[in-house]
Amino acid sequence: MTHAEFVSGYRDGRLRVAIEPVAAGKYVSARLLLPLFVLPVLGCGVGLALIGWIGSGLAVLAVGILVPRLIKRSAPRFILTQAIEDERIYCEATAAGILRIEPVA
């Protein structure tokens, strides 16, 4: 199915889209390079806690832990929105098995 057929079918309600949440989370994590964001943030949090800024250190640690989880949780909606807008993302998501399209009965 082409991207144009997908967009028109989805907007008309002729297609049902199923997105694998775990695979979508991994895909978005890799695209956004989340591990490269998390490690320095966690290190800064630990550093702040060690020099005596315990409250600030714990807050930074919380941000470093919660933000990637929230991003991964919202990944299916992000993938769907991007697949509608960008043909390249649509092709990547369908080829990887993240996005499955089923006709509505």
Phi and psi restraints in degrees (range 20) as a CNS / XPLOR table:
assign (resid 1 and name C) (resid 2 and name N)
       (resid 2 and name CA) (resid 2 and name C) 1.0 -77.9 20.0 2
assign (resid 2 and name N) (resid 2 and name CA)
       (resid 2 and name C) (resid 3 and name N) 1.0 165.5 20.0 2
assign (resid 2 and name C) (resid 3 and name N)
       (resid 3 and name CA) (resid 3 and name C) 1.0 -63.7 20.0 2
assign (resid 3 and name N) (resid 3 and name CA)
       (resid 3 and name C) (resid 4 and name N) 1.0 -41.9 20.0 2
assign (resid 3 and name C) (resid 4 and name N)
       (resid 4 and name CA) (resid 4 and name C) 1.0 -63.2 20.0 2
assign (resid 4 and name N) (resid 4 and name CA)
       (resid 4 and name C) (resid 5 and name N) 1.0 -41.3 20.0 2
assign (resid 4 and name C) (resid 5 and name N)
       (resid 5 and name CA) (resid 5 and name C) 1.0 -64.2 20.0 2
assign (resid 5 and name N) (resid 5 and name CA)
       (resid 5 and name C) (resid 6 and name N) 1.0 -39.3 20.0 2
assign (resid 5 and name C) (resid 6 and name N)
       (resid 6 and name CA) (resid 6 and name C) 1.0 -62.8 20.0 2
assign (resid 6 and name N) (resid 6 and name CA)
       (resid 6 and name C) (resid 7 and name N) 1.0 -47.5 20.0 2
assign (resid 6 and name C) (resid 7 and name N)
       (resid 7 and name CA) (resid 7 and name C) 1.0 -63.6 20.0 2
assign (resid 7 and name N) (resid 7 and name CA)
       (resid 7 and name C) (resid 8 and name N) 1.0 -47.4 20.0 2
assign (resid 7 and name C) (resid 8 and name N)
       (resid 8 and name CA) (resid 8 and name C) 1.0 -67.3 20.0 2
assign (resid 8 and name N) (resid 8 and name CA)
       (resid 8 and name C) (resid 9 and name N) 1.0 -39.9 20.0 2
assign (resid 8 and name C) (resid 9 and name N)
       (resid 9 and name CA) (resid 9 and name C) 1.0 -66.5 20.0 2
assign (resid 9 and name N) (resid 9 and name CA)
       (resid 9 and name C) (resid 10 and name N) 1.0 -38.6 20.0 2
assign (resid 9 and name C) (resid 10 and name N)
       (resid 10 and name CA) (resid 10 and name C) 1.0 -68.8 20.0 2
assign (resid 10 and name N) (resid 10 and name CA)
       (resid 10 and name C) (resid 11 and name N) 1.0 -43.1 20.0 2
assign (resid 10 and name C) (resid 11 and name N)
       (resid 11 and name CA) (resid 11 and name C) 1.0 -68.7 20.0 2
assign (resid 11 and name N) (resid 11 and name CA)
       (resid 11 and name C) (resid 12 and name N) 1.0 -30.6 20.0 2
assign (resid 11 and name C) (resid 12 and name N)
       (resid 12 and name CA) (resid 12 and name C) 1.0 -81.6 20.0 2
assign (resid 12 and name N) (resid 12 and name CA)
       (resid 12 and name C) (resid 13 and name N) 1.0 -11.3 20.0 2
assign (resid 12 and name C) (resid 13 and name N)
       (resid 13 and name CA) (resid 13 and name C) 1.0 84.1 20.0 2
assign (resid 13 and name N) (resid 13 and name CA)
       (resid 13 and name C) (resid 14 and name N) 1.0 14.8 20.0 2
assign (resid 13 and name C) (resid 14 and name N)
       (resid 14 and name CA) (resid 14 and name C) 1.0 -84.6 20.0 2
assign (resid 14 and name N) (resid 14 and name CA)
       (resid 14 and name C) (resid 15 and name N) 1.0 -13.3 20.0 2
assign (resid 14 and name C) (resid 15 and name N)
       (resid 15 and name CA) (resid 15 and name C) 1.0 -122.5 20.0 2
assign (resid 15 and name N) (resid 15 and name CA)
       (resid 15 and name C) (resid 16 and name N) 1.0 145.9 20.0 2
assign (resid 15 and name C) (resid 16 and name N)
       (resid 16 and name CA) (resid 16 and name C) 1.0 -112.0 20.0 2
assign (resid 16 and name N) (resid 16 and name CA)
       (resid 16 and name C) (resid 17 and name N) 1.0 133.6 20.0 2
assign (resid 16 and name C) (resid 17 and name N)
       (resid 17 and name CA) (resid 17 and name C) 1.0 -109.9 20.0 2
assign (resid 17 and name N) (resid 17 and name CA)
       (resid 17 and name C) (resid 18 and name N) 1.0 129.6 20.0 2
assign (resid 17 and name C) (resid 18 and name N)
       (resid 18 and name CA) (resid 18 and name C) 1.0 -115.3 20.0 2
assign (resid 18 and name N) (resid 18 and name CA)
       (resid 18 and name C) (resid 19 and name N) 1.0 128.0 20.0 2
assign (resid 18 and name C) (resid 19 and name N)
       (resid 19 and name CA) (resid 19 and name C) 1.0 -119.5 20.0 2
assign (resid 19 and name N) (resid 19 and name CA)
       (resid 19 and name C) (resid 20 and name N) 1.0 128.4 20.0 2
assign (resid 19 and name C) (resid 20 and name N)
       (resid 20 and name CA) (resid 20 and name C) 1.0 -75.0 20.0 2
assign (resid 20 and name N) (resid 20 and name CA)
       (resid 20 and name C) (resid 21 and name N) 1.0 112.4 20.0 2
assign (resid 20 and name C) (resid 21 and name N)
       (resid 21 and name CA) (resid 21 and name C) 1.0 -63.1 20.0 2
assign (resid 21 and name N) (resid 21 and name CA)
       (resid 21 and name C) (resid 22 and name N) 1.0 -41.7 20.0 2
assign (resid 21 and name C) (resid 22 and name N)
       (resid 22 and name CA) (resid 22 and name C) 1.0 -67.3 20.0 2
assign (resid 22 and name N) (resid 22 and name CA)
       (resid 22 and name C) (resid 23 and name N) 1.0 -45.3 20.0 2
assign (resid 22 and name C) (resid 23 and name N)
       (resid 23 and name CA) (resid 23 and name C) 1.0 -65.6 20.0 2
assign (resid 23 and name N) (resid 23 and name CA)
       (resid 23 and name C) (resid 24 and name N) 1.0 -36.5 20.0 2
assign (resid 23 and name C) (resid 24 and name N)
       (resid 24 and name CA) (resid 24 and name C) 1.0 -65.2 20.0 2
assign (resid 24 and name N) (resid 24 and name CA)
       (resid 24 and name C) (resid 25 and name N) 1.0 -40.3 20.0 2
assign (resid 24 and name C) (resid 25 and name N)
       (resid 25 and name CA) (resid 25 and name C) 1.0 -62.6 20.0 2
assign (resid 25 and name N) (resid 25 and name CA)
       (resid 25 and name C) (resid 26 and name N) 1.0 -42.7 20.0 2
assign (resid 25 and name C) (resid 26 and name N)
       (resid 26 and name CA) (resid 26 and name C) 1.0 -65.4 20.0 2
assign (resid 26 and name N) (resid 26 and name CA)
       (resid 26 and name C) (resid 27 and name N) 1.0 -40.2 20.0 2
assign (resid 26 and name C) (resid 27 and name N)
       (resid 27 and name CA) (resid 27 and name C) 1.0 -63.9 20.0 2
assign (resid 27 and name N) (resid 27 and name CA)
       (resid 27 and name C) (resid 28 and name N) 1.0 -47.7 20.0 2
assign (resid 27 and name C) (resid 28 and name N)
       (resid 28 and name CA) (resid 28 and name C) 1.0 -66.8 20.0 2
assign (resid 28 and name N) (resid 28 and name CA)
       (resid 28 and name C) (resid 29 and name N) 1.0 -38.6 20.0 2
assign (resid 28 and name C) (resid 29 and name N)
       (resid 29 and name CA) (resid 29 and name C) 1.0 -60.4 20.0 2
assign (resid 29 and name N) (resid 29 and name CA)
       (resid 29 and name C) (resid 30 and name N) 1.0 -43.7 20.0 2
assign (resid 29 and name C) (resid 30 and name N)
       (resid 30 and name CA) (resid 30 and name C) 1.0 -68.4 20.0 2
assign (resid 30 and name N) (resid 30 and name CA)
       (resid 30 and name C) (resid 31 and name N) 1.0 -40.6 20.0 2
assign (resid 30 and name C) (resid 31 and name N)
       (resid 31 and name CA) (resid 31 and name C) 1.0 -66.3 20.0 2
assign (resid 31 and name N) (resid 31 and name CA)
       (resid 31 and name C) (resid 32 and name N) 1.0 -36.6 20.0 2
assign (resid 31 and name C) (resid 32 and name N)
       (resid 32 and name CA) (resid 32 and name C) 1.0 -91.1 20.0 2
assign (resid 32 and name N) (resid 32 and name CA)
       (resid 32 and name C) (resid 33 and name N) 1.0 -2.6 20.0 2
assign (resid 32 and name C) (resid 33 and name N)
       (resid 33 and name CA) (resid 33 and name C) 1.0 56.3 20.0 2
assign (resid 33 and name N) (resid 33 and name CA)
       (resid 33 and name C) (resid 34 and name N) 1.0 46.2 20.0 2
assign (resid 33 and name C) (resid 34 and name N)
       (resid 34 and name CA) (resid 34 and name C) 1.0 -58.1 20.0 2
assign (resid 34 and name N) (resid 34 and name CA)
       (resid 34 and name C) (resid 35 and name N) 1.0 -39.4 20.0 2
assign (resid 34 and name C) (resid 35 and name N)
       (resid 35 and name CA) (resid 35 and name C) 1.0 -60.4 20.0 2
assign (resid 35 and name N) (resid 35 and name CA)
       (resid 35 and name C) (resid 36 and name N) 1.0 -32.5 20.0 2
assign (resid 35 and name C) (resid 36 and name N)
       (resid 36 and name CA) (resid 36 and name C) 1.0 -72.0 20.0 2
assign (resid 36 and name N) (resid 36 and name CA)
       (resid 36 and name C) (resid 37 and name N) 1.0 -19.3 20.0 2
assign (resid 36 and name C) (resid 37 and name N)
       (resid 37 and name CA) (resid 37 and name C) 1.0 -86.8 20.0 2
assign (resid 37 and name N) (resid 37 and name CA)
       (resid 37 and name C) (resid 38 and name N) 1.0 -41.3 20.0 2
assign (resid 37 and name C) (resid 38 and name N)
       (resid 38 and name CA) (resid 38 and name C) 1.0 -68.6 20.0 2
assign (resid 38 and name N) (resid 38 and name CA)
       (resid 38 and name C) (resid 39 and name N) 1.0 -46.8 20.0 2
assign (resid 38 and name C) (resid 39 and name N)
       (resid 39 and name CA) (resid 39 and name C) 1.0 -60.0 20.0 2
assign (resid 39 and name N) (resid 39 and name CA)
       (resid 39 and name C) (resid 40 and name N) 1.0 -48.1 20.0 2
assign (resid 39 and name C) (resid 40 and name N)
       (resid 40 and name CA) (resid 40 and name C) 1.0 -65.4 20.0 2
assign (resid 40 and name N) (resid 40 and name CA)
       (resid 40 and name C) (resid 41 and name N) 1.0 -35.3 20.0 2
assign (resid 40 and name C) (resid 41 and name N)
       (resid 41 and name CA) (resid 41 and name C) 1.0 -66.0 20.0 2
assign (resid 41 and name N) (resid 41 and name CA)
       (resid 41 and name C) (resid 42 and name N) 1.0 -44.2 20.0 2
assign (resid 41 and name C) (resid 42 and name N)
       (resid 42 and name CA) (resid 42 and name C) 1.0 -63.8 20.0 2
assign (resid 42 and name N) (resid 42 and name CA)
       (resid 42 and name C) (resid 43 and name N) 1.0 -40.0 20.0 2
assign (resid 42 and name C) (resid 43 and name N)
       (resid 43 and name CA) (resid 43 and name C) 1.0 -61.9 20.0 2
assign (resid 43 and name N) (resid 43 and name CA)
       (resid 43 and name C) (resid 44 and name N) 1.0 -41.2 20.0 2
assign (resid 43 and name C) (resid 44 and name N)
       (resid 44 and name CA) (resid 44 and name C) 1.0 -64.4 20.0 2
assign (resid 44 and name N) (resid 44 and name CA)
       (resid 44 and name C) (resid 45 and name N) 1.0 -39.8 20.0 2
assign (resid 44 and name C) (resid 45 and name N)
       (resid 45 and name CA) (resid 45 and name C) 1.0 -62.4 20.0 2
assign (resid 45 and name N) (resid 45 and name CA)
       (resid 45 and name C) (resid 46 and name N) 1.0 -45.2 20.0 2
assign (resid 45 and name C) (resid 46 and name N)
       (resid 46 and name CA) (resid 46 and name C) 1.0 -64.6 20.0 2
assign (resid 46 and name N) (resid 46 and name CA)
       (resid 46 and name C) (resid 47 and name N) 1.0 -42.2 20.0 2
assign (resid 46 and name C) (resid 47 and name N)
       (resid 47 and name CA) (resid 47 and name C) 1.0 -60.9 20.0 2
assign (resid 47 and name N) (resid 47 and name CA)
       (resid 47 and name C) (resid 48 and name N) 1.0 -44.1 20.0 2
assign (resid 47 and name C) (resid 48 and name N)
       (resid 48 and name CA) (resid 48 and name C) 1.0 -62.3 20.0 2
assign (resid 48 and name N) (resid 48 and name CA)
       (resid 48 and name C) (resid 49 and name N) 1.0 -41.5 20.0 2
assign (resid 48 and name C) (resid 49 and name N)
       (resid 49 and name CA) (resid 49 and name C) 1.0 -65.6 20.0 2
assign (resid 49 and name N) (resid 49 and name CA)
       (resid 49 and name C) (resid 50 and name N) 1.0 -36.6 20.0 2
assign (resid 49 and name C) (resid 50 and name N)
       (resid 50 and name CA) (resid 50 and name C) 1.0 -71.2 20.0 2
assign (resid 50 and name N) (resid 50 and name CA)
       (resid 50 and name C) (resid 51 and name N) 1.0 -29.8 20.0 2
assign (resid 50 and name C) (resid 51 and name N)
       (resid 51 and name CA) (resid 51 and name C) 1.0 -88.1 20.0 2
assign (resid 51 and name N) (resid 51 and name CA)
       (resid 51 and name C) (resid 52 and name N) 1.0 3.3 20.0 2
assign (resid 51 and name C) (resid 52 and name N)
       (resid 52 and name CA) (resid 52 and name C) 1.0 110.5 20.0 2
assign (resid 52 and name N) (resid 52 and name CA)
       (resid 52 and name C) (resid 53 and name N) 1.0 -6.9 20.0 2
assign (resid 52 and name C) (resid 53 and name N)
       (resid 53 and name CA) (resid 53 and name C) 1.0 -91.9 20.0 2
assign (resid 53 and name N) (resid 53 and name CA)
       (resid 53 and name C) (resid 54 and name N) 1.0 67.6 20.0 2
assign (resid 53 and name C) (resid 54 and name N)
       (resid 54 and name CA) (resid 54 and name C) 1.0 -64.1 20.0 2
assign (resid 54 and name N) (resid 54 and name CA)
       (resid 54 and name C) (resid 55 and name N) 1.0 -45.1 20.0 2
assign (resid 54 and name C) (resid 55 and name N)
       (resid 55 and name CA) (resid 55 and name C) 1.0 -62.0 20.0 2
assign (resid 55 and name N) (resid 55 and name CA)
       (resid 55 and name C) (resid 56 and name N) 1.0 -46.4 20.0 2
assign (resid 55 and name C) (resid 56 and name N)
       (resid 56 and name CA) (resid 56 and name C) 1.0 -66.1 20.0 2
assign (resid 56 and name N) (resid 56 and name CA)
       (resid 56 and name C) (resid 57 and name N) 1.0 -39.8 20.0 2
assign (resid 56 and name C) (resid 57 and name N)
       (resid 57 and name CA) (resid 57 and name C) 1.0 -63.1 20.0 2
assign (resid 57 and name N) (resid 57 and name CA)
       (resid 57 and name C) (resid 58 and name N) 1.0 -42.7 20.0 2
assign (resid 57 and name C) (resid 58 and name N)
       (resid 58 and name CA) (resid 58 and name C) 1.0 -67.1 20.0 2
assign (resid 58 and name N) (resid 58 and name CA)
       (resid 58 and name C) (resid 59 and name N) 1.0 -35.8 20.0 2
assign (resid 58 and name C) (resid 59 and name N)
       (resid 59 and name CA) (resid 59 and name C) 1.0 -65.2 20.0 2
assign (resid 59 and name N) (resid 59 and name CA)
       (resid 59 and name C) (resid 60 and name N) 1.0 -42.7 20.0 2
assign (resid 59 and name C) (resid 60 and name N)
       (resid 60 and name CA) (resid 60 and name C) 1.0 -66.3 20.0 2
assign (resid 60 and name N) (resid 60 and name CA)
       (resid 60 and name C) (resid 61 and name N) 1.0 -39.7 20.0 2
assign (resid 60 and name C) (resid 61 and name N)
       (resid 61 and name CA) (resid 61 and name C) 1.0 -60.9 20.0 2
assign (resid 61 and name N) (resid 61 and name CA)
       (resid 61 and name C) (resid 62 and name N) 1.0 -42.2 20.0 2
assign (resid 61 and name C) (resid 62 and name N)
       (resid 62 and name CA) (resid 62 and name C) 1.0 -61.7 20.0 2
assign (resid 62 and name N) (resid 62 and name CA)
       (resid 62 and name C) (resid 63 and name N) 1.0 -42.3 20.0 2
assign (resid 62 and name C) (resid 63 and name N)
       (resid 63 and name CA) (resid 63 and name C) 1.0 -62.8 20.0 2
assign (resid 63 and name N) (resid 63 and name CA)
       (resid 63 and name C) (resid 64 and name N) 1.0 -43.6 20.0 2
assign (resid 63 and name C) (resid 64 and name N)
       (resid 64 and name CA) (resid 64 and name C) 1.0 -65.0 20.0 2
assign (resid 64 and name N) (resid 64 and name CA)
       (resid 64 and name C) (resid 65 and name N) 1.0 -25.5 20.0 2
assign (resid 64 and name C) (resid 65 and name N)
       (resid 65 and name CA) (resid 65 and name C) 1.0 -92.3 20.0 2
assign (resid 65 and name N) (resid 65 and name CA)
       (resid 65 and name C) (resid 66 and name N) 1.0 -42.0 20.0 2
assign (resid 65 and name C) (resid 66 and name N)
       (resid 66 and name CA) (resid 66 and name C) 1.0 -78.7 20.0 2
assign (resid 66 and name N) (resid 66 and name CA)
       (resid 66 and name C) (resid 67 and name N) 1.0 -39.3 20.0 2
assign (resid 66 and name C) (resid 67 and name N)
       (resid 67 and name CA) (resid 67 and name C) 1.0 -60.2 20.0 2
assign (resid 67 and name N) (resid 67 and name CA)
       (resid 67 and name C) (resid 68 and name N) 1.0 -48.4 20.0 2
assign (resid 67 and name C) (resid 68 and name N)
       (resid 68 and name CA) (resid 68 and name C) 1.0 -61.8 20.0 2
assign (resid 68 and name N) (resid 68 and name CA)
       (resid 68 and name C) (resid 69 and name N) 1.0 -35.4 20.0 2
assign (resid 68 and name C) (resid 69 and name N)
       (resid 69 and name CA) (resid 69 and name C) 1.0 -66.4 20.0 2
assign (resid 69 and name N) (resid 69 and name CA)
       (resid 69 and name C) (resid 70 and name N) 1.0 -40.3 20.0 2
assign (resid 69 and name C) (resid 70 and name N)
       (resid 70 and name CA) (resid 70 and name C) 1.0 -66.0 20.0 2
assign (resid 70 and name N) (resid 70 and name CA)
       (resid 70 and name C) (resid 71 and name N) 1.0 -38.3 20.0 2
assign (resid 70 and name C) (resid 71 and name N)
       (resid 71 and name CA) (resid 71 and name C) 1.0 -64.7 20.0 2
assign (resid 71 and name N) (resid 71 and name CA)
       (resid 71 and name C) (resid 72 and name N) 1.0 -44.7 20.0 2
assign (resid 71 and name C) (resid 72 and name N)
       (resid 72 and name CA) (resid 72 and name C) 1.0 -65.9 20.0 2
assign (resid 72 and name N) (resid 72 and name CA)
       (resid 72 and name C) (resid 73 and name N) 1.0 -34.8 20.0 2
assign (resid 72 and name C) (resid 73 and name N)
       (resid 73 and name CA) (resid 73 and name C) 1.0 -67.0 20.0 2
assign (resid 73 and name N) (resid 73 and name CA)
       (resid 73 and name C) (resid 74 and name N) 1.0 -34.7 20.0 2
assign (resid 73 and name C) (resid 74 and name N)
       (resid 74 and name CA) (resid 74 and name C) 1.0 -90.9 20.0 2
assign (resid 74 and name N) (resid 74 and name CA)
       (resid 74 and name C) (resid 75 and name N) 1.0 5.2 20.0 2
assign (resid 74 and name C) (resid 75 and name N)
       (resid 75 and name CA) (resid 75 and name C) 1.0 -58.5 20.0 2
assign (resid 75 and name N) (resid 75 and name CA)
       (resid 75 and name C) (resid 76 and name N) 1.0 -42.1 20.0 2
assign (resid 75 and name C) (resid 76 and name N)
       (resid 76 and name CA) (resid 76 and name C) 1.0 -59.3 20.0 2
assign (resid 76 and name N) (resid 76 and name CA)
       (resid 76 and name C) (resid 77 and name N) 1.0 -41.9 20.0 2
assign (resid 76 and name C) (resid 77 and name N)
       (resid 77 and name CA) (resid 77 and name C) 1.0 -66.0 20.0 2
assign (resid 77 and name N) (resid 77 and name CA)
       (resid 77 and name C) (resid 78 and name N) 1.0 -38.2 20.0 2
assign (resid 77 and name C) (resid 78 and name N)
       (resid 78 and name CA) (resid 78 and name C) 1.0 -63.5 20.0 2
assign (resid 78 and name N) (resid 78 and name CA)
       (resid 78 and name C) (resid 79 and name N) 1.0 -45.4 20.0 2
assign (resid 78 and name C) (resid 79 and name N)
       (resid 79 and name CA) (resid 79 and name C) 1.0 -61.0 20.0 2
assign (resid 79 and name N) (resid 79 and name CA)
       (resid 79 and name C) (resid 80 and name N) 1.0 -45.1 20.0 2
assign (resid 79 and name C) (resid 80 and name N)
       (resid 80 and name CA) (resid 80 and name C) 1.0 -62.5 20.0 2
assign (resid 80 and name N) (resid 80 and name CA)
       (resid 80 and name C) (resid 81 and name N) 1.0 -45.8 20.0 2
assign (resid 80 and name C) (resid 81 and name N)
       (resid 81 and name CA) (resid 81 and name C) 1.0 -61.6 20.0 2
assign (resid 81 and name N) (resid 81 and name CA)
       (resid 81 and name C) (resid 82 and name N) 1.0 -45.3 20.0 2
assign (resid 81 and name C) (resid 82 and name N)
       (resid 82 and name CA) (resid 82 and name C) 1.0 -69.2 20.0 2
assign (resid 82 and name N) (resid 82 and name CA)
       (resid 82 and name C) (resid 83 and name N) 1.0 -34.7 20.0 2
assign (resid 82 and name C) (resid 83 and name N)
       (resid 83 and name CA) (resid 83 and name C) 1.0 -66.5 20.0 2
assign (resid 83 and name N) (resid 83 and name CA)
       (resid 83 and name C) (resid 84 and name N) 1.0 -33.9 20.0 2
assign (resid 83 and name C) (resid 84 and name N)
       (resid 84 and name CA) (resid 84 and name C) 1.0 -70.0 20.0 2
assign (resid 84 and name N) (resid 84 and name CA)
       (resid 84 and name C) (resid 85 and name N) 1.0 -38.2 20.0 2
assign (resid 84 and name C) (resid 85 and name N)
       (resid 85 and name CA) (resid 85 and name C) 1.0 -84.9 20.0 2
assign (resid 85 and name N) (resid 85 and name CA)
       (resid 85 and name C) (resid 86 and name N) 1.0 -32.5 20.0 2
assign (resid 85 and name C) (resid 86 and name N)
       (resid 86 and name CA) (resid 86 and name C) 1.0 -125.8 20.0 2
assign (resid 86 and name N) (resid 86 and name CA)
       (resid 86 and name C) (resid 87 and name N) 1.0 121.6 20.0 2
assign (resid 86 and name C) (resid 87 and name N)
       (resid 87 and name CA) (resid 87 and name C) 1.0 -64.6 20.0 2
assign (resid 87 and name N) (resid 87 and name CA)
       (resid 87 and name C) (resid 88 and name N) 1.0 -35.4 20.0 2
assign (resid 87 and name C) (resid 88 and name N)
       (resid 88 and name CA) (resid 88 and name C) 1.0 -63.9 20.0 2
assign (resid 88 and name N) (resid 88 and name CA)
       (resid 88 and name C) (resid 89 and name N) 1.0 -43.8 20.0 2
assign (resid 88 and name C) (resid 89 and name N)
       (resid 89 and name CA) (resid 89 and name C) 1.0 -64.8 20.0 2
assign (resid 89 and name N) (resid 89 and name CA)
       (resid 89 and name C) (resid 90 and name N) 1.0 -40.1 20.0 2
assign (resid 89 and name C) (resid 90 and name N)
       (resid 90 and name CA) (resid 90 and name C) 1.0 -59.1 20.0 2
assign (resid 90 and name N) (resid 90 and name CA)
       (resid 90 and name C) (resid 91 and name N) 1.0 -47.0 20.0 2
assign (resid 90 and name C) (resid 91 and name N)
       (resid 91 and name CA) (resid 91 and name C) 1.0 -64.1 20.0 2
assign (resid 91 and name N) (resid 91 and name CA)
       (resid 91 and name C) (resid 92 and name N) 1.0 -43.0 20.0 2
assign (resid 91 and name C) (resid 92 and name N)
       (resid 92 and name CA) (resid 92 and name C) 1.0 -64.1 20.0 2
assign (resid 92 and name N) (resid 92 and name CA)
       (resid 92 and name C) (resid 93 and name N) 1.0 -43.7 20.0 2
assign (resid 92 and name C) (resid 93 and name N)
       (resid 93 and name CA) (resid 93 and name C) 1.0 -68.2 20.0 2
assign (resid 93 and name N) (resid 93 and name CA)
       (resid 93 and name C) (resid 94 and name N) 1.0 -39.6 20.0 2
assign (resid 93 and name C) (resid 94 and name N)
       (resid 94 and name CA) (resid 94 and name C) 1.0 -72.1 20.0 2
assign (resid 94 and name N) (resid 94 and name CA)
       (resid 94 and name C) (resid 95 and name N) 1.0 -37.9 20.0 2
assign (resid 94 and name C) (resid 95 and name N)
       (resid 95 and name CA) (resid 95 and name C) 1.0 -66.8 20.0 2
assign (resid 95 and name N) (resid 95 and name CA)
       (resid 95 and name C) (resid 96 and name N) 1.0 -34.8 20.0 2
assign (resid 95 and name C) (resid 96 and name N)
       (resid 96 and name CA) (resid 96 and name C) 1.0 -81.3 20.0 2
assign (resid 96 and name N) (resid 96 and name CA)
       (resid 96 and name C) (resid 97 and name N) 1.0 -8.0 20.0 2
assign (resid 96 and name C) (resid 97 and name N)
       (resid 97 and name CA) (resid 97 and name C) 1.0 81.8 20.0 2
assign (resid 97 and name N) (resid 97 and name CA)
       (resid 97 and name C) (resid 98 and name N) 1.0 12.4 20.0 2
assign (resid 97 and name C) (resid 98 and name N)
       (resid 98 and name CA) (resid 98 and name C) 1.0 -76.2 20.0 2
assign (resid 98 and name N) (resid 98 and name CA)
       (resid 98 and name C) (resid 99 and name N) 1.0 -39.2 20.0 2
assign (resid 98 and name C) (resid 99 and name N)
       (resid 99 and name CA) (resid 99 and name C) 1.0 -111.4 20.0 2
assign (resid 99 and name N) (resid 99 and name CA)
       (resid 99 and name C) (resid 100 and name N) 1.0 119.0 20.0 2
assign (resid 99 and name C) (resid 100 and name N)
       (resid 100 and name CA) (resid 100 and name C) 1.0 -115.9 20.0 2
assign (resid 100 and name N) (resid 100 and name CA)
       (resid 100 and name C) (resid 101 and name N) 1.0 136.4 20.0 2
assign (resid 100 and name C) (resid 101 and name N)
       (resid 101 and name CA) (resid 101 and name C) 1.0 -113.6 20.0 2
assign (resid 101 and name N) (resid 101 and name CA)
       (resid 101 and name C) (resid 102 and name N) 1.0 130.1 20.0 2
assign (resid 101 and name C) (resid 102 and name N)
       (resid 102 and name CA) (resid 102 and name C) 1.0 -129.8 20.0 2
assign (resid 102 and name N) (resid 102 and name CA)
       (resid 102 and name C) (resid 103 and name N) 1.0 136.0 20.0 2
assign (resid 102 and name C) (resid 103 and name N)
       (resid 103 and name CA) (resid 103 and name C) 1.0 -70.2 20.0 2
assign (resid 103 and name N) (resid 103 and name CA)
       (resid 103 and name C) (resid 104 and name N) 1.0 146.1 20.0 2
assign (resid 103 and name C) (resid 104 and name N)
       (resid 104 and name CA) (resid 104 and name C) 1.0 -79.9 20.0 2
assign (resid 104 and name N) (resid 104 and name CA)
       (resid 104 and name C) (resid 105 and name N) 1.0 130.7 20.0 2
